[in-house]
Amino acid sequence: MKILRLRDIKDRTDEELVSLLSQDKRALQELVHRYQNPIYNFARRLLGNQEDAFDVTQETFVRLINSAHAFKGLSRFSTWLFTIAANLCRDHLRERKKLVLWENDLEEKNPGGLTLTEDLPSAEEIVEAQELREELVRKLDQLSPKLREAIVLVDIQELKYAEIAEMLGISIGTVKSRVSRAREELRASLIQLREQKTEEESQTF
């Protein structure tokens, strides 16, 4: 059996690595290297729990080993792998009977393309940014599971609509509709927060 050089392994596509899983253990190591963090971050945003996200990540790669033969290359490998992770997350949510999203991860990345100033913020800006994060967390918790799932896949995982539609077994139009509704609900919440803040500031003068 020919053992591939390390450079050859790193240069292989995902699909090629899947076909090599039974031949060279480094193929699995490379796939884990490429997708461990993305899968973990995806699971943590859906589950809101680091321990559960870690379990889902491990189980995803166990499923990969046991089900590699089921991958036929009809979709991108990343889509196939994230589908496994998404289904495992749903299993966890059913068992827990509660839905929590994006616990503590807004400190790492702002959702929905919202950005803060790159300059050193003032004390007022720091407070306002924290209020924004807290309001987003509250509103995200109130979104339905379907809307949460859609906006995480689009705005955080940056998957294409077609990939998400395939993962969730729905039409592209439905994906777009869910993302649009989620963004609209978040936008309305932020507008309300700003209006309240403006009113409070006007009352101080």
Buried (B, 14 or more C-beta within 10 A) or exposed (E): EEEBEEEBBEEBEBEBBBBBBEEBEBBBEBBBEBBBEBBBBBBBBBBBBBEBBBBBBBBBBEBBEEEBEEBEEEBBBBBBBBBBBBEBBEEBBEEEEEBBBBBEBBEEEBBBEBEEEEEEEEEEEEEBBEBBBEBBBEBBBBBEEBBBBBBBBBBBBEBBBEBBBBBBEBEBEBBBBBBEBBBEBBEEBBEEBBEEBEEEEEEEE
